[in-house]
Each structure stands twice: as structure tokens, then as C-alpha cells.
């Protein structure tokens, strides 16, 4: 079972296969691996103890950052993410990044960005659309029309609690939509990263 995997010089943590979105471009539809990660479909959601054991078994030499990003939305397991961050802070000097769809508040039924303070260095939020209608069409969130404004609010809240917040879009969405996303990101004062689709 793959909990930690290495890809593109980064160390990633795969803690769940659950996700509140079903994005049209999701790489999960194309296979079960990223690079030579081994299957990212989990036999079961790893316990904190299993995460610790897996971390102790890998060589982190040369890595500067660990990223919560696997075949699911990490904030589906908020408590495990927070507990793992606390552990990583104790035992390593790795920077911690959270890659998320930004729907944590809806998933967990409460504001959550403030809980990341002091535990997460960077939050990268998948934007992928410039408005609610396009977001529903592309990301197909289970929360429907409530998803897009909740994601933007989570981003604003993260700016108050986390050192670095960025938006990302995948480069397979239309160019005019990428430009509209850039405009929205600029208005919010959040950098936008255009990611190369690797499906």
C-alpha cells in the first residue's frame, strides 16, 4: 500500500482515495500510478500509526518538502492531516504543503483554515475555473453550487493563517478560462500556477 511516494523530486503523502470532486481531467481516470509510485489506490485508509511507520522506513535525504497529495482529497481526513503535520514538525525540518480542492469547510462542516496555522507552510488550491457555473461543469463537486464560493472563502481564510497560498489550474482548460482565472487570482492577491497536465 503506497502511503509515501516520490515524484519529480518531491515527497508526497497519500492518505485517502475519497474526493468531493470528480474533475473531468482527473488523472485517477487514466491509471493507478504517478511515475513509479506504485498503485495509489489504497487497500484501506492508513492510520496515523501506519503513516508514522511508513515515514520511518523511507530515506528523506535530499527532500526539502513533503506534500499532502495522492489519489484523493487530503482534507477528507482533516484530523489525520493535522496529526501527521504535528508529527512531521517534531521529527523533521521538511516544509509541509497541502494540495487541496479547497472544499474542506464543506467536507468537515466547519471553518478549517485556521487549524493549519503553524502546521502547514503552503496551501495550493485547485481553482480550475473562474466562476461557479464553469467550476460545476469542470470539477463536478458533490456540493453543487455551494462549492465555488466555499473554495474562494477557504482561500481567503488560508491567507490569514498560512505563510503561502497559491491557486493552480491545469493547462488543458481553455486559454480564455486560464486568463479569467488569472484575473480572479490577481483580484484576490493570490499567485496562480498553471500546471502541465500529466494524464
C-alpha positions in Angstrom: 0.0 0.0 0.0 1.5 3.3 -1.1 1.4 6.0 1.6 4.5 7.9 0.7 5.8 8.2 -2.8 8.4 10.2 -4.7 7.7 12.1 -7.9 9.5 14.9 -9.7 12.0 15.3 -6.8 9.2 15.7 -4.3 7.9 13.6 -1.5 4.1 13.0 -1.4 1.7 11.6 1.2 -1.3 9.6 0.0 -3.8 9.4 2.9 -7.2 8.8 1.2 -8.9 8.0 -2.0 -12.1 9.9 -1.1 -12.7 13.2 -3.0 -15.7 15.6 -3.1 -14.9 16.4 -6.8 -15.0 14.3 -9.9 -12.9 16.5 -12.2 -13.2 15.9 -15.9 -9.4 15.8 -16.3 -8.6 13.8 -13.1 -5.5 11.5 -13.6 -7.2 8.9 -11.5 -9.3 8.0 -14.6 -6.2 7.1 -16.5 -4.4 4.7 -14.2 -3.4 3.9 -10.7 0.2 5.3 -10.6 2.1 8.6 -10.8 5.6 8.0 -12.2 6.9 4.9 -10.4 4.8 5.4 -7.3 3.2 2.0 -7.3 -0.6 1.9 -7.0 -2.1 4.9 -5.3 -5.4 3.1 -4.7 -5.3 2.3 -1.0 -6.3 -1.0 0.5 -7.6 1.0 3.4 -7.2 4.5 4.7 -3.9 4.4 6.7 -4.0 5.0 10.4 -1.7 7.5 12.0 0.5 4.7 13.2 0.8 3.3 9.7 1.8 6.7 8.4 4.5 7.0 11.0 5.8 3.5 10.3 5.9 4.3 6.5 7.7 7.6 7.1 10.3 6.0 9.3 11.0 3.4 6.6 12.0 6.0 3.9 15.1 8.0 3.3 14.2 11.7 3.2 17.8 12.8 2.4 17.6 15.5 -0.3 14.0 16.3 0.2 13.0 19.8 1.5 9.3 19.5 1.3 6.5 16.9 1.9 3.2 17.3 0.0 -0.2 16.0 1.0 -1.4 14.9 -2.4 -2.4 11.4 -3.5 -5.4 9.8 -5.2 -7.9 11.7 -3.1 -8.6 15.0 -1.2 -6.4 15.1 1.9 -8.9 17.3 3.9 -11.4 14.4 3.8 -9.2 13.3 6.7 -8.7 16.5 8.5 -7.7 15.0 11.8 -5.1 12.7 10.3 -3.7 15.6 8.2 -3.3 17.7 11.4 -1.9 14.9 13.5 0.6 14.0 10.7 1.7 17.6 10.3 2.3 17.8 14.1 4.4 14.6 13.9 6.4 15.8 10.9 7.1 19.1 12.6 8.5 17.2 15.6 10.7 14.8 13.7 11.9 16.6 10.6 12.7 20.0 9.1 10.7 19.4 6.0 8.4 22.1 4.7 4.8 21.0 4.5 2.5 21.7 1.6 -1.2 20.8 1.3 -2.6 20.3 -2.2 -6.4 20.6 -1.9 -9.6 21.3 -3.8 -10.4 23.9 -1.2 -13.7 22.4 -0.1 -12.5 21.4 3.4 -15.1 23.6 5.1 -18.0 21.9 3.3 -16.4 18.4 3.8 -16.0 19.0 7.5 -19.0 21.2 8.2 -17.0 24.0 9.8 -14.2 26.5 9.1 -10.9 24.7 8.9 -8.2 27.0 7.5 -7.2 28.4 10.9 -6.4 24.8 12.0 -3.5 24.8 9.6 -1.7 27.7 11.3 1.8 26.7 12.4 1.4 23.3 10.8 1.3 23.9 7.0 3.7 26.2 5.1 2.0 26.3 1.8 -1.6 25.6 0.7 -2.1 25.0 -3.1 -5.8 25.2 -4.0 -7.1 23.8 -7.3 -9.0 26.7 -8.9 -9.5 25.4 -12.5 -12.5 27.7 -13.2 -13.2 31.4 -12.9 -16.9 31.2 -12.0 -19.4 28.8 -10.2 -21.0 27.6 -13.4 -17.7 26.6 -15.1 -16.5 25.1 -11.8 -19.5 22.8 -11.6 -19.0 21.7 -15.2 -15.3 21.0 -14.9 -14.8 19.9 -11.3 -18.2 18.3 -10.8 -18.3 18.9 -7.0 -20.7 16.9 -4.8 -21.7 20.1 -3.1 -23.1 21.7 -6.3 -23.4 25.5 -6.5 -22.1 25.9 -2.9 -18.7 24.6 -3.8 -17.1 27.5 -5.7 -17.8 30.3 -3.2 -16.8 28.0 -0.4 -13.5 27.3 -2.1 -12.8 31.0 -2.5 -13.6 31.7 1.1 -11.3 28.9 2.2 -8.5 30.5 0.1 -9.2 33.9 1.8 -9.1 32.2 5.2 -5.9 30.4 4.5 -4.3 33.8 3.7 -4.8 34.7 7.3 -3.3 31.5 8.7 -0.7 30.1 6.3 2.5 31.7 5.1 2.0 30.9 1.4 -1.3 30.3 -0.5 -1.4 29.6 -4.3 -4.0 28.8 -6.8 -3.4 26.2 -9.6 -5.1 25.5 -12.9 -4.4 22.7 -15.3 -3.3 23.8 -18.8 -5.9 21.7 -20.6 -8.7 24.1 -19.7 -9.3 26.7 -22.5 -6.8 29.6 -22.7 -9.5 32.2 -22.1 -10.5 30.4 -19.0 -6.9 30.4 -17.8 -6.8 34.1 -18.4 -10.1 34.6 -16.4 -8.6 32.5 -13.6 -5.5 34.7 -13.6 -7.7 37.8 -13.3 -9.6 36.3 -10.4 -6.4 35.3 -8.7 -4.9 38.7 -9.2 -8.0 40.3 -7.7 -7.7 38.1 -4.6 -3.9 38.7 -4.3 -3.1 35.0 -4.7 -0.4 33.8 -7.2 -1.6 31.4 -9.9 0.3 28.4 -11.1 -0.5 26.8 -14.5 0.2 23.1 -14.1 1.1 20.9 -17.1 -1.4 18.2 -17.4 0.2 14.8 -17.0 -2.6 12.4 -17.7 
